[in-house]
Amino acid sequence: MKKVLITSVGSNVGGNFMLCLAHRRGEFYFIGTNLISETAFNYMCDEVHIVPRVADEAAFIAAHEKLIFDLKPDLVVAGRDQDVSALAKMKESDKFPHTIFLAPSQASARVSNDKYHSFEFAEKYNLPFAVSAVTIADAKALAEAAGYPLIAKPRMHGHASKDVFIVRNEAELIASVEAGGFVIQEMIGQKNAPEEYNPISECGVPLYYSYAITDQISCQALIGHDGEVLYGIASLNYYSFGRSHKYEPINDPKIIDVVKRYASALAEHGHFGPLNLQGKMDKNGDLKIYEINMRFTGATQGRTVLGWTEVEYAVDYLFSAKHPEIDLSIAGKYVAVREPYAYALSLEEMSELERTGSWYAQR
């Protein structure tokens, strides 16, 4: 049985890792770490431990190093974007020669963590990426070239599209840049006139408000030992209220070529493990990326039910030296939809986890 430690196990990413291996549950012993007790995925683990916030990276790393020393997991996997840099540092410390970190190098992680560096990286390797700016002068030049609306997103450590804004005019552009911490990007794909992005109606402000997204291309790759690109896949993802809910597999050689070009370029920076690219088709019908992530995603389980078993590809490659065999012919045959599902949690078990900092499954 292989021991797998999953950070931020309460996230969709962390939980999906276990769900994707549910049919092989007897092969794995899951160790979760998390910030809070009240999440169902904690109690799908064999044991779970409360750890400090990743914002206090030193404390986060110290807590995980102790767990890794004590529990000796075979594999460590990141459950959130913010965890990736910490795992990269632990990986390169060489303190744990018998544990595999499914995490990038620190050099590769910086490409993902710093959203303006993502743009600089793509420019260096002649890869398609949304034009980005961080200064007033460059942002105004971008607005002149691309027109409004634009996108303002956190430059560092953003995740799950939180604190992302649609910039509709120069006043909002200047405010975004002067606020500090944002990178400005061109808006790619389907977009409305700037004035149409306005939640206020004659009846007031909607209690819940979101724009549906029906044109996001989500791309995945896995980079193995010695920089080998093991596969590249892509799907058309549909979003509502910030969450993906439908996935259509894509078999387009031009799109897959972009995925593999990115993966090869990142491999030169020492990347290892999963890669997620998010993009849209531009006005010329070409894929342009606007987000780079280095983890599995909340949609991993959706692609798994379609037959692209990304988590299994990874564990079978790492533990059995088995190379993935990808069937792209599923495109045009199936779609996956994501539905809500409820879990009952024991108040006693949550109290135990909060009180002691650890919980163990009764088997």
URNORCOR-V413612 format. One record per pair of residues at least 12 apart in sequence whose C-alpha atoms are under 10 Angstrom apart, sorted by the first residue. I is the first residue (numbers start at 0). GAP is how many residues later the second one is. Records with the same first field share a line. If there is no record, write none. Layout:
BEGIN
I->GAP  GAP
END
This chain:
BEGIN
0->24  25  26  27  28  73
1->24  25  26  27  28  71  72  73  313  317
2->24  25  26  27  28  43  68  69  70  71  72  73  96
3->14  24  25  26  27  28  41  67  68  69  70  71  72  73  95  96  311
4->24  25  26  27  28  40  42  43  59  62  63  66  67  68  69  70  71  72  73  74  96
5->12  24  25  26  27  28  39  42  67  69  70  71  72  73  74
6->24  25  26  27  28  41  42  44  57  69  70  71  72  73  76  77  80
7->24  25  26  27  28  33  34  42  43  45  46  69  70  71  72  73  74  75
8->21  22  23  24  25  26  27  30  31  32  33  34  35  36  39  40  68  69  70  71
9->22  23  24  25  26  27  28  29  30  31  32  33  34  69  70
10->23  28  29  30  31  68  69  286  287
11->29  67  68  284  285  286  287  288  289
12->64  65  66  67  68  282  283  284  285  286  287  288
13->18  19  20  27  28  63  64  65  66  281  282  283  284
14->17  24  25  26  27  29  30  64  283  286
15->25  63  280  281  282  283  284  285  286  288  295
16->13  60  61  62  279  280  281  283  284  293  294  295
17->12  23  26  27  283  293
18->22  25  281  282  285  292
19->280  281  282  283  284  285  289  290  291  292
20->280  283  288  290  291  294
21->22
23->288
27->17  18  46
28->16  17  18  44  45
29->12  14  15  16  17  18  43  45
30->13  14  15  16  17  18  36  40  42  45  329
31->12  13  14  15  16  17  18  19  44  45  47  326  327
32->12  14  15  16  17  18  19  30  31  34  46  324  325
33->14  15  16  17  18  19  20  45  323
34->14  15  16  17  18  19  319  322
35->13  14  15  16  17  314  317  318  321
36->12  13  308  310  312  313  314  315  316  317  318  320  321  322
37->307  308  309  311  312  313  315  316
38->304  305  306  311
39->302  303  304  305  306
40->302
41->303  308  311  317  318
42->302  303  306  307  316  317  318
43->317
44->314  315  316
45->313  314  315  316  317
46->311  312  313  314  315
47->305  309  310  311  312  313
48->14  15  18  304  305  307  308  309  310  311
49->13  303  304  305  306  307  308  309
50->12  13  306  307
51->12
52->29  30
53->26  28  29  30  31  32
54->27  28  102
56->25  26  28  29
57->28
59->23  26  27
60->22  25  26  28  29
61->28
63->12  22  23  26
64->22  25  30  31
67->27  28  31
68->26  27  30
71->24  26  27
72->23  25  26  27  28
73->22  24  25  26  27  244  245
74->23  24  25  26  27  240  243  244
75->15  23  24  25  26  27
76->23  24  25  26  196  197  218  219
77->23  24  25  216  217  218
78->216  217  218  219
79->79  80  213  214  215  216  217  218
80->28  31  32  76  77  78  79  212  213  214  215  216
81->31  74  75  76  77
82->20  74  212
83->18  19  20  21  22  25  26  28  29  73  209  210  211
84->18  19  20  21  22  23  24  25  27  28  72  209
85->17  20  23
86->14  15  16  17  18  19  22
87->13  14  15  16  17  18  19  20  21  183  184
88->14  15  16  17  20
89->13  15  16
90->12  13  14  15
91->12  13  14
99->218  219
100->171  172
101->121  122  169  170  171  172  192  193  212  213  216
102->168  169  170  171  172  191  192
103->119  162  163  165  166  167  168  169  170  171  190  191
104->161  162  164  165  166  167  168
105->163  164  165
106->159  161  162  163  164
107->13  157  158  159  160  161  162  163  164  186
108->157  160  161  162  183  184  185
109->46  47  159
110->155  158  181  182  183
111->43  44  45  46  163  164  165  179  180  181  182
112->41  42  43  44  45  46  179  180  181
113->40  41  42  43  44  69  178
114->17  18  38  39  40  41  42  43  67  68  69  70  175  176  177
115->15  16  17  18  38  39  40  66  67  68  69
116->15  38  39
117->12  14  37  171  172  173  174  175
118->12  13  14  66  170  171  172  173
119->12
120->141  144  145
121->140  143  144  167
123->141
124->136  137  140  141
125->135  136  139
126->131  132  134  135  138  161  162
127->130  133  134  151  158  159  160  161  162
128->56  57  59  149  150  151  158  159  160  161  162  163
129->54  55  56  57  58  149  150  152  158  159  160  161
130->14  15  53  54  55  56  57  157  158  159
131->18  19  20  51  52  53  54  158
132->19  44  49  50  51  52  53
133->18  21  42  43  44  46  47  48  49  50  51
134->39  42  43  45  47  48  49
135->37  38  39  40  41  42  48
136->37
137->46
138->31  34  35  37  38  44  45  46  47
139->30  33  34  44
141->42  43  44
142->24  25  26  27  30  41  42  43
144->41
145->39  40  41  42
146->21  22  39  40  46  47
147->18  19  20  21  22  25  38  39  43  44  45  46  47
148->16  17  18  19  20  21  24  36  37  38  39  42  43  44  45  46  47  48
149->15  16  17  18  19  22  23  34  35  36  37  38  41  44
150->13  14  15  16  17  22  25  31  32  33  34  35  36  37
151->12  13  14  15  20  21  24  25  29  30  31  32  33  34  35
152->12  13  23  28  29  30  31  32
153->26  27  28  29  30
154->25  26  27  28  29
155->25  26  27
157->24
158->134
159->82  83  137  138
160->81  82
161->80
162->19
163->18  19
164->17  19
165->18  19  21  28  31  32
166->17  18  19  20  27  30
167->25  26  27  28  29  30
168->25  26
184->105
185->104
186->93  95  103
187->27  28  91  92  93  94  95  99  100  101  102
188->24  25  26  27  90  91  92  93  94  96  98  99
189->23  24  25  26  90  91  92  93
190->22
196->14
198->12
207->33
208->31  32  33
209->29  30  31  32
210->28  29  30  31
211->26  27  28  29  30  31  32
212->24  25  26  27  28  29  30  31
213->22  23  24  25  26  30  32  66
214->20  21  22  23  24  64  65  66
215->19  20  21  22  23  28  31  62  63  64  65  73
216->17  18  19  20  21  30  31  32  33  38  60  61  62  63  64  70  71  72
217->15  16  17  18  19  29  30  31  32  41  58  59  60  61  62  71  73  79  81
218->13  14  15  16  17  31  36  37  39  40  41  56  57  58  59  60  70  73
219->12  13  14  15  36  39  40  43  54  55  56  57  58  73  74  75  76  77  80  90
220->12  13  35  38  39  41  42  52  53  54  55  56  73  74  75  89
221->38  41  49  50  51  52  53  54  72  73  74  88  89  91  92  102
222->37  40  41  43  44  47  48  49  50  51  52  91
223->43  47  48  49  50  90  93  94  99
224->42  45  46  47  48  92  93
225->41  42  44  45  46
226->36  37  38  39  40  41  42  43  44  45  46
227->35  36  39  43  44
228->30  31  32  33  34  35  37  38  43  44
229->30  33  43  44  83  84  87  93  94  95  96
230->25  28  29  32  79  82  92  93  94  95
231->23  24  25  26  27  28  29  30  31  43  44  94  96
232->16  17  18  19  20  22  23  24  26  27  43  70  75  77  93  94  95
233->13  14  15  16  17  18  21  22  25  42  43  44  69  94  97
234->12  13  14  15  16  17  20  43  64  68  96  100
235->12  13  14  43  44  99
236->12  41  62  99  100
237->99
242->55  56  95
243->54  55  58  93  94
244->54  57  91  92  93  94  95
245->53  56  57  89  90  91  92  93
246->52  55  56  59  87  88  89  90  91
247->54  55  58  82  83  84  85  86  87  88  89
248->54  57  58  59  79  80  81  82  83  84  85  86  87
249->78  79  80  81  82
250->76  77  78  79  80  81
251->76  79
253->32  33
254->26  31  32  33
255->31
257->19  28  29  30  31
258->16  17  18  28  30
261->13  15  27  30
262->12  13  14
270->23
271->22
272->21  22  23  41  45
273->19  20  21  22  23  36  37  40
274->17  18  19  20  21  22
275->15  16  17  18  19  20  21
276->12  13  14  15  16  17
277->12  13  14  15
278->12  13
295->14  15
298->37  38  39
300->35  37
301->33  34  35  36
302->32  33  34
303->32
304->29  30  31  32
305->24  25  27  28  29  30
306->19  20  21  23  27
307->16  17  18  19  20  22
308->15  16  17
309->14  16
311->12
312->12  13
348->12
END
